[in-house]
Amino acid sequence: MKNLKTIVAGLCVATLVSSCATNQGTYSAGGAGAGAVLGGIVGNIIGKNTKGTMIGAAVGAAVGAGTGAIIGRHMDKVKEQTAAQVDNAKVETVKDANGFDCVKVTFDSGILFATNSSTLNAAAKKDLTNFAGVLKQNSDCDVAIQGYTDASGNDNINIPLSEKRAKSVSTYLRGQGVSSSQIRTVEGLGSSNPIENKRVSQANRRVEVYMYASSKMIEKANNGRL
């Protein structure tokens, strides 16, 4: 039984990787559909091996052929709106656990925090106030917040600090009227998933916020109402 589970898991992962590779950079329905069909099992397997890189819970059921394309076009609009309203942040498109497009907003700690601090400064609060407005206008997007540090300290320091930074952002956004139910996860991931391969790095000291398709958005897209 154990060997059978291993074989099935391997086939699922292989299928997901193949779909993503085939449809990378496009709105092809195949990649998004395949990700949704695989559902929670693949999300669970991959999530265990790449902490903090799988955004959102897998749908766990098949979706319509055009759902991925519809969500992709919608997320393009969300990305443009975010970039227009939020200064001092990098806004880009990445994939969530289902293979759907989602919007990644990266705030670095030089803007958000003083060194070894989780206290937001005035400039950061202005940017996050603007960002809160974007989130409230896109309430069908679920939100994941991830805090990071560089590798200058050890995990005993970095993990709690990165978590405090992520929570500071979450708390401030909720204080600006963002619904607590919209913010699905708040994590501190320390020095994992670095942008630069350096021990001391401004770029690695950051907070990332992901806006991804909620179950409500997926249902709307699946029914052609998004």
Secondary structure, DSSP 8 states (H G I E B T S, - for coil): -HHHHHHHHHHHHHHHHHHHHHHTTS--HHHHHHHHHHHHHHHHHHHHHSTTT--S----S---TTHHHHHHHHHHHHHHHHHHH--S-EEEEEE-TTS-EEEEEEEEHHHH--TT-----HHHHHHHHHHHHHHHHTTTEEEEEEE---SSS-HHHHHHHHHHHHHHHHHHHHHTT--TTTEEEEEE-TT-S-SSS-SS-TTTSEEEEEEEE-HHHHHHHHTT--
